[in-house]
Each structure stands twice: as structure tokens, then as C-alpha cells.
Amino acid sequence: MGTSPRPLVFKQVGSSNIVYLGIEGETMIAETGASVRLVVGDDVGVSLDTERVHLFDQEGDAVHSLPLDQRTVEPQA
């Protein structure tokens, strides 16, 4: 990526956060742990866990999502 994502919206929702990130005119929605703190407008780094990511096209159809029987769930502390 040539441009760093920037938080557009940061919502604290219980044990996690929902973050809307702007990147090169597109929006990505991410979920983070509750301990993560971001400031709207700051550059942030992003990495994707390919075993947990869900990608959708503009019509809302899944373009990448592992079948349920192939997903792993890590216990939360």
C-alpha cells in the first residue's frame, strides 16, 4: 500500500472496537481488541489475519471467507 490507512470513525463496543479506516478513497471496517486506542485522522498500520478476514465486493457478496469448518478460534484471555 502506498498510503497509510487513517481512522475515520472509532467506536468502543464492549470488549472490542469497531474502526472505519479510509485508504485511497475506500473504506475498510475492522474490529480490534478493547485495549487498542486510535485517534481519528492519524496514520495507522494494518495487518490482516487471513484465517479470520472476511472480504466483500461492492454488492455485499463474500469474495473471501473460510468455510466454518476451517476456521480457528483463539480463546480470549
N, CA, C and O atoms as a printed pandas DataFrame, in Angstrom:
     atom_number atom_name residue_name chain_id  residue_number  x_coord  y_coord  z_coord
0              1         N          MET        A               1    0.830   -1.176    0.000
1              2        CA          MET        A               1    0.000    0.000    0.000
2              3         C          MET        A               1    0.875    1.240    0.000
3              4         O          MET        A               1    1.858    1.317    0.736
4              5         N          GLY        A               2    0.515    2.200   -0.822
5              6        CA          GLY        A               2    1.278    3.419   -0.878
6              7         C          GLY        A               2    0.862    4.424    0.172
7              8         O          GLY        A               2    1.675    5.256    0.575
8              9         N          THR        A               3   -0.361    4.377    0.623
9             10        CA          THR        A               3   -0.893    5.327    1.586
10            11         C          THR        A               3   -1.288    4.596    2.858
11            12         O          THR        A               3   -1.862    3.508    2.798
12            13         N          SER        A               4   -0.986    5.185    4.007
13            14        CA          SER        A               4   -1.371    4.563    5.271
14            15         C          SER        A               4   -2.857    4.763    5.529
15            16         O          SER        A               4   -3.391    5.842    5.271
16            17         N          PRO        A               5   -3.527    3.737    6.034
17            18        CA          PRO        A               5   -4.933    3.906    6.414
18            19         C          PRO        A               5   -5.055    4.925    7.547
19            20         O          PRO        A               5   -4.149    5.078    8.367
20            21         N          ARG        A               6   -6.194    5.615    7.573
21            22        CA          ARG        A               6   -6.473    6.570    8.650
22            23         C          ARG        A               6   -7.850    6.274    9.224
23            24         O          ARG        A               6   -8.813    6.105    8.476
24            25         N          PRO        A               7   -7.947    6.210   10.553
25            26        CA          PRO        A               7   -9.260    6.012   11.162
26            27         C          PRO        A               7  -10.201    7.171   10.831
27            28         O          PRO        A               7   -9.859    8.341   10.997
28            29         N          LEU        A               8  -11.391    6.810   10.361
29            30        CA          LEU        A               8  -12.431    7.799   10.088
30            31         C          LEU        A               8  -13.431    7.843   11.235
31            32         O          LEU        A               8  -13.931    8.904   11.609
32            33         N          VAL        A               9  -13.712    6.654   11.786
33            34        CA          VAL        A               9  -14.647    6.508   12.907
34            35         C          VAL        A               9  -14.073    5.448   13.827
35            36         O          VAL        A               9  -13.572    4.425   13.362
36            37         N          PHE        A              10  -14.144    5.686   15.137
37            38        CA          PHE        A              10  -13.648    4.747   16.140
38            39         C          PHE        A              10  -14.746    4.563   17.178
39            40         O          PHE        A              10  -15.096    5.505   17.890
40            41         N          LYS        A              11  -15.295    3.340   17.266
41            42        CA          LYS        A              11  -16.400    3.073   18.195
42            43         C          LYS        A              11  -15.991    2.009   19.202
43            44         O          LYS        A              11  -15.579    0.914   18.818
44            45         N          GLN        A              12  -16.101    2.322   20.481
45            46        CA          GLN        A              12  -15.870    1.340   21.532
46            47         C          GLN        A              12  -17.182    0.607   21.789
47            48         O          GLN        A              12  -18.193    1.231   22.111
48            49         N          VAL        A              13  -17.164   -0.722   21.647
49            50        CA          VAL        A              13  -18.377   -1.534   21.829
50            51         C          VAL        A              13  -18.061   -2.726   22.730
51            52         O          VAL        A              13  -17.810   -3.832   22.251
52            53         N          GLY        A              14  -18.076   -2.486   24.020
53            54        CA          GLY        A              14  -17.829   -3.563   24.977
54            55         C          GLY        A              14  -16.400   -4.063   24.939
55            56         O          GLY        A              14  -15.463   -3.308   25.201
56            57         N          SER        A              15  -16.228   -5.347   24.609
57            58        CA          SER        A              15  -14.914   -5.973   24.657
58            59         C          SER        A              15  -14.128   -5.811   23.359
59            60         O          SER        A              15  -13.100   -6.463   23.177
60            61         N          SER        A              16  -14.596   -4.949   22.454
61            62        CA          SER        A              16  -13.867   -4.702   21.212
62            63         C          SER        A              16  -14.162   -3.287   20.709
63            64         O          SER        A              16  -14.981   -2.564   21.277
64            65         N          ASN        A              17  -13.488   -2.923   19.652
65            66        CA          ASN        A              17  -13.687   -1.641   18.988
66            67         C          ASN        A              17  -14.000   -1.904   17.525
67            68         O          ASN        A              17  -13.483   -2.857   16.941
68            69         N          ILE        A              18  -14.830   -1.079   16.938
69            70        CA          ILE        A              18  -15.080   -1.106   15.510
70            71         C          ILE        A              18  -14.450    0.158   14.937
71            72         O          ILE        A              18  -14.716    1.265   15.405
72            73         N          VAL        A              19  -13.599   -0.022   13.907
73            74        CA          VAL        A              19  -12.875    1.095   13.319
74            75         C          VAL        A              19  -13.165    1.145   11.821
75            76         O          VAL        A              19  -13.018    0.145   11.117
76            77         N          TYR        A              20  -13.573    2.299   11.349
77            78        CA          TYR        A              20  -13.734    2.536    9.921
78            79         C          TYR        A              20  -12.457    3.226    9.463
79            80         O          TYR        A              20  -12.123    4.313    9.935
80            81         N          LEU        A              21  -11.745    2.587    8.539
81            82        CA          LEU        A              21  -10.472    3.111    8.054
82            83         C          LEU        A              21  -10.614    3.599    6.619
83            84         O          LEU        A              21  -11.212    2.917    5.787
84            85         N          GLY        A              22  -10.070    4.770    6.326
85            86        CA          GLY        A              22  -10.037    5.281    4.965
86            87         C          GLY        A              22   -8.686    4.983    4.356
87            88         O          GLY        A              22   -7.647    5.271    4.951
88            89         N          ILE        A              23   -8.701    4.397    3.152
89            90        CA          ILE        A              23   -7.449    4.089    2.454
90            91         C          ILE        A              23   -7.662    4.290    0.958
91            92         O          ILE        A              23   -8.441    3.570    0.332
92            93         N          GLU        A              24   -6.974    5.261    0.397
93            94        CA          GLU        A              24   -7.012    5.551   -1.037
94            95         C          GLU        A              24   -8.440    5.632   -1.574
95            96         O          GLU        A              24   -8.750    5.044   -2.610
96            97         N          GLY        A              25   -9.307    6.362   -0.869
97            98        CA          GLY        A              25  -10.675    6.582   -1.321
98            99         C          GLY        A              25  -11.646    5.456   -1.010
99           100         O          GLY        A              25  -12.823    5.548   -1.361
100          101         N          GLU        A              26  -11.185    4.403   -0.364
101          102        CA          GLU        A              26  -12.029    3.265    0.010
102          103         C          GLU        A              26  -12.167    3.227    1.528
103          104         O          GLU        A              26  -11.402    3.872    2.245
104          105         N          THR        A              27  -13.144    2.471    2.009
105          106        CA          THR        A              27  -13.340    2.303    3.451
106          107         C          THR        A              27  -13.226    0.840    3.814
107          108         O          THR        A              27  -13.825   -0.019    3.166
108          109         N          MET        A              28  -12.453    0.556    4.856
109          110        CA          MET        A              28  -12.306   -0.782    5.408
110          111         C          MET        A              28  -12.836   -0.734    6.839
111          112         O          MET        A              28  -12.548    0.211    7.573
112          113         N          ILE        A              29  -13.601   -1.735    7.237
113          114        CA          ILE        A              29  -14.114   -1.814    8.598
114          115         C          ILE        A              29  -13.355   -2.911    9.314
115          116         O          ILE        A              29  -13.244   -4.028    8.808
116          117         N          ALA        A              30  -12.834   -2.601   10.488
117          118        CA          ALA        A              30  -12.036   -3.564   11.246
118          119         C          ALA        A              30  -12.526   -3.643   12.682
119          120         O          ALA        A              30  -13.093   -2.691   13.217
120          121         N          GLU        A              31  -12.297   -4.794   13.293
121          122        CA          GLU        A              31  -12.580   -4.988   14.715
122          123         C          GLU        A              31  -11.251   -5.174   15.421
123          124         O          GLU        A              31  -10.404   -5.945   14.971
124          125         N          THR        A              32  -11.068   -4.464   16.534
125          126        CA          THR        A              32   -9.844   -4.581   17.327
126          127         C          THR        A              32  -10.204   -4.948   18.757
127          128         O          THR        A              32  -11.369   -4.893   19.150
128          129         N          GLY        A              33   -9.209   -5.315   19.518
129          130        CA          GLY        A              33   -9.409   -5.546   20.935
130          131         C          GLY        A              33   -9.710   -4.246   21.648
131          132         O          GLY        A              33   -9.363   -3.170   21.162
132          133         N          ALA        A              34  -10.356   -4.340   22.805
133          134        CA          ALA        A              34  -10.763   -3.149   23.556
134          135         C          ALA        A              34   -9.582   -2.302   24.009
135          136         O          ALA        A              34   -9.735   -1.102   24.236
136          137         N          SER        A              35   -8.398   -2.913   24.145
137          138        CA          SER        A              35   -7.237   -2.160   24.630
138          139         C          SER        A              35   -6.625   -1.262   23.557
139          140         O          SER        A              35   -5.811   -0.397   23.878
140          141         N          VAL        A              36   -6.998   -1.449   22.291
141          142        CA          VAL        A              36   -6.456   -0.634   21.200
142          143         C          VAL        A              36   -7.098    0.749   21.234
143          144         O          VAL        A              36   -8.319    0.875   21.333
144          145         N          ARG        A              37   -6.272    1.778   21.153
145          146        CA          ARG        A              37   -6.760    3.155   21.122
146          147         C          ARG        A              37   -6.222    3.809   19.859
147          148         O          ARG        A              37   -5.014    3.812   19.625
148          149         N          LEU        A              38   -7.101    4.356   19.055
149          150        CA          LEU        A              38   -6.717    5.051   17.832
150          151         C          LEU        A              38   -7.302    6.455   17.849
151          152         O          LEU        A              38   -8.323    6.711   18.486
152          153         N          VAL        A              39   -6.639    7.355   17.140
153          154        CA          VAL        A              39   -7.110    8.726   17.035
154          155         C          VAL        A              39   -7.562    8.958   15.597
155          156         O          VAL        A              39   -6.818    8.688   14.654
156          157         N          VAL        A              40   -8.781    9.458   15.434
157          158        CA          VAL        A              40   -9.312    9.739   14.100
158          159         C          VAL        A              40   -8.353   10.671   13.369
159          160         O          VAL        A              40   -7.960   11.710   13.900
160          161         N          GLY        A              41   -7.978   10.294   12.148
161          162        CA          GLY        A              41   -7.098   11.111   11.320
162          163         C          GLY        A              41   -5.630   10.722   11.363
163          164         O          GLY        A              41   -4.881   11.108   10.466
164          165         N          ASP        A              42   -5.186    9.969   12.373
165          166        CA          ASP        A              42   -3.793    9.536   12.457
166          167         C          ASP        A              42   -3.524    8.401   11.471
167          168         O          ASP        A              42   -4.422    7.610   11.183
168          169         N          ASP        A              43   -2.294    8.312   10.948
169          170        CA          ASP        A              43   -1.889    7.159   10.143
170          171         C          ASP        A              43   -1.768    5.948   11.058
171          172         O          ASP        A              43   -1.263    6.062   12.175
172          173         N          VAL        A              44   -2.228    4.787   10.591
173          174        CA          VAL        A              44   -2.109    3.559   11.372
174          175         C          VAL        A              44   -1.572    2.451   10.490
175          176         O          VAL        A              44   -1.680    2.518    9.265
176          177         N          GLY        A              45   -0.997    1.442   11.100
177          178        CA          GLY        A              45   -0.567    0.249   10.383
178          179         C          GLY        A              45   -1.667   -0.799   10.463
179          180         O          GLY        A              45   -2.391   -0.885   11.455
180          181         N          VAL        A              46   -1.782   -1.589    9.412
181          182        CA          VAL        A              46   -2.814   -2.618    9.365
182          183         C          VAL        A              46   -2.197   -3.918    8.870
183          184         O          VAL        A              46   -1.432   -3.927    7.906
184          185         N          SER        A              47   -2.535   -5.013    9.539
185          186        CA          SER        A              47   -2.185   -6.338    9.040
186          187         C          SER        A              47   -3.442   -7.187    9.108
187          188         O          SER        A              47   -4.277   -6.998    9.993
188          189         N          LEU        A              48   -3.579   -8.116    8.181
189          190        CA          LEU        A              48   -4.777   -8.943    8.104
190          191         C          LEU        A              48   -4.451  -10.380    8.469
191          192         O          LEU        A              48   -3.481  -10.951    7.969
192          193         N          ASP        A              49   -5.258  -10.961    9.337
193          194        CA          ASP        A              49   -5.159  -12.372    9.681
194          195         C          ASP        A              49   -5.988  -13.121    8.637
195          196         O          ASP        A              49   -7.218  -13.104    8.692
196          197         N          THR        A              50   -5.326  -13.771    7.695
197          198        CA          THR        A              50   -6.038  -14.388    6.574
198          199         C          THR        A              50   -6.958  -15.523    7.006
199          200         O          THR        A              50   -7.808  -15.952    6.225
200          201         N          GLU        A              51   -6.808  -16.017    8.225
201          202        CA          GLU        A              51   -7.716  -17.055    8.721
202          203         C          GLU        A              51   -8.987  -16.462    9.315
203          204         O          GLU        A              51   -9.942  -17.192    9.582
204          205         N          ARG        A              52   -9.010  -15.152    9.524
205          206        CA          ARG        A              52  -10.174  -14.536   10.152
206          207         C          ARG        A              52  -10.801  -13.424    9.327
207          208         O          ARG        A              52  -11.854  -12.906    9.698
208          209         N          VAL        A              53  -10.180  -13.047    8.219
209          210        CA          VAL        A              53  -10.657  -11.917    7.425
210          211         C          VAL        A              53  -11.869  -12.318    6.582
211          212         O          VAL        A              53  -11.968  -13.453    6.115
212          213         N          HIS        A              54  -12.771  -11.384    6.400
213          214        CA          HIS        A              54  -13.936  -11.548    5.523
214          215         C          HIS        A              54  -13.920  -10.371    4.559
215          216         O          HIS        A              54  -13.966   -9.217    4.986
216          217         N          LEU        A              55  -13.856  -10.652    3.273
217          218        CA          LEU        A              55  -13.838   -9.604    2.262
218          219         C          LEU        A              55  -15.106   -9.680    1.425
219          220         O          LEU        A              55  -15.587  -10.765    1.098
220          221         N          PHE        A              56  -15.639   -8.509    1.083
221          222        CA          PHE        A              56  -16.891   -8.428    0.335
222          223         C          PHE        A              56  -16.716   -7.505   -0.859
223          224         O          PHE        A              56  -15.923   -6.565   -0.812
224          225         N          ASP        A              57  -17.461   -7.775   -1.937
225          226        CA          ASP        A              57  -17.442   -6.873   -3.082
226          227         C          ASP        A              57  -18.446   -5.742   -2.856
227          228         O          ASP        A              57  -19.084   -5.675   -1.805
228          229         N          GLN        A              58  -18.585   -4.860   -3.837
229          230        CA          GLN        A              58  -19.457   -3.692   -3.675
230          231         C          GLN        A              58  -20.929   -4.058   -3.542
231          232         O          GLN        A              58  -21.720   -3.259   -3.041
232          233         N          GLU        A              59  -21.305   -5.250   -3.982
233          234        CA          GLU        A              59  -22.692   -5.691   -3.853
234          235         C          GLU        A              59  -22.959   -6.384   -2.514
235          236         O          GLU        A              59  -24.096   -6.746   -2.211
236          237         N          GLY        A              60  -21.907   -6.563   -1.721
237          238        CA          GLY        A              60  -22.061   -7.206   -0.420
238          239         C          GLY        A              60  -21.879   -8.709   -0.436
239          240         O          GLY        A              60  -22.116   -9.373    0.573
240          241         N          ASP        A              61  -21.458   -9.260   -1.580
241          242        CA          ASP        A              61  -21.217  -10.700   -1.671
242          243         C          ASP        A              61  -19.805  -11.019   -1.183
243          244         O          ASP        A              61  -18.857  -10.293   -1.483
244          245         N          ALA        A              62  -19.677  -12.102   -0.436
245          246        CA          ALA        A              62  -18.373  -12.508    0.077
246          247         C          ALA        A              62  -17.452  -12.896   -1.076
247          248         O          ALA        A              62  -17.838  -13.653   -1.967
248          249         N          VAL        A              63  -16.244  -12.374   -1.046
249          250        CA          VAL        A              63  -15.243  -12.749   -2.045
250          251         C          VAL        A              63  -14.117  -13.545   -1.406
251          252         O          VAL        A              63  -13.329  -14.179   -2.108
252          253         N          HIS        A              64  -14.034  -13.518   -0.080
253          254        CA          HIS        A              64  -13.070  -14.352    0.636
254          255         C          HIS        A              64  -13.569  -14.562    2.054
255          256         O          HIS        A              64  -13.737  -13.610    2.816
256          257         N          SER        A              65  -13.800  -15.797    2.389
257          258        CA          SER        A              65  -14.190  -16.157    3.738
258          259         C          SER        A              65  -13.988  -17.656    3.865
259          260         O          SER        A              65  -14.506  -18.422    3.052
260          261         N          LEU        A              66  -13.248  -18.080    4.865
261          262        CA          LEU        A              66  -13.021  -19.513    5.062
262          263         C          LEU        A              66  -14.312  -20.207    5.466
263          264         O          LEU        A              66  -15.109  -19.633    6.208
264          265         N          PRO        A              67  -14.536  -21.425    4.997
265          266        CA          PRO        A              67  -15.694  -22.192    5.459
266          267         C          PRO        A              67  -15.632  -22.368    6.973
267          268         O          PRO        A              67  -14.546  -22.412    7.550
268          269         N          LEU        A              68  -16.784  -22.468    7.611
269          270        CA          LEU        A              68  -16.839  -22.566    9.073
270          271         C          LEU        A              68  -15.976  -23.689    9.619
271          272         O          LEU        A              68  -15.345  -23.519   10.662
272          273         N          ASP        A              69  -15.930  -24.834    8.947
273          274        CA          ASP        A              69  -15.164  -25.967    9.469
274          275         C          ASP        A              69  -13.654  -25.765    9.345
275          276         O          ASP        A              69  -12.891  -26.563    9.889
276          277         N          GLN        A              70  -13.205  -24.728    8.651
277          278        CA          GLN        A              70  -11.779  -24.447    8.528
278          279         C          GLN        A              70  -11.316  -23.289    9.401
279          280         O          GLN        A              70  -10.126  -22.974    9.435
280          281         N          ARG        A              71  -12.234  -22.663   10.099
281          282        CA          ARG        A              71  -11.884  -21.522   10.940
282          283         C          ARG        A              71  -11.359  -21.992   12.283
283          284         O          ARG        A              71  -11.793  -23.012   12.818
284          285         N          THR        A              72  -10.420  -21.232   12.812
285          286        CA          THR        A              72   -9.918  -21.490   14.161
286          287         C          THR        A              72  -10.282  -20.304   15.029
287          288         O          THR        A              72  -10.235  -19.157   14.586
288          289         N          VAL        A              73  -10.638  -20.585   16.247
289          290        CA          VAL        A              73  -10.998  -19.519   17.189
290          291         C          VAL        A              73  -10.022  -19.601   18.342
291          292         O          VAL        A              73   -9.887  -20.640   18.987
292          293         N          GLU        A              74   -9.333  -18.480   18.599
293          294        CA          GLU        A              74   -8.395  -18.434   19.700
294          295         C          GLU        A              74   -9.143  -18.016   20.958
295          296         O          GLU        A              74   -9.942  -17.079   20.923
296          297         N          PRO        A              75   -8.890  -18.707   22.077
297          298        CA          PRO        A              75   -9.546  -18.294   23.330
298          299         C          PRO        A              75   -9.092  -16.910   23.732
299          300         O          PRO        A              75   -7.922  -16.557   23.580
300          301         N          GLN        A              76  -10.034  -16.120   24.251
301          302        CA          GLN        A              76   -9.692  -14.770   24.701
302          303         C          GLN        A              76   -9.403  -14.789   26.181
303          304         O          GLN        A              76  -10.080  -15.466   26.956
304          305         N          ALA        A              77   -8.396  -14.042   26.561
305          306        CA          ALA        A              77   -7.973  -14.002   27.964
306          307         C          ALA        A              77   -8.963  -13.228   28.804
307          308         O          ALA        A              77   -8.772  -13.089   30.012
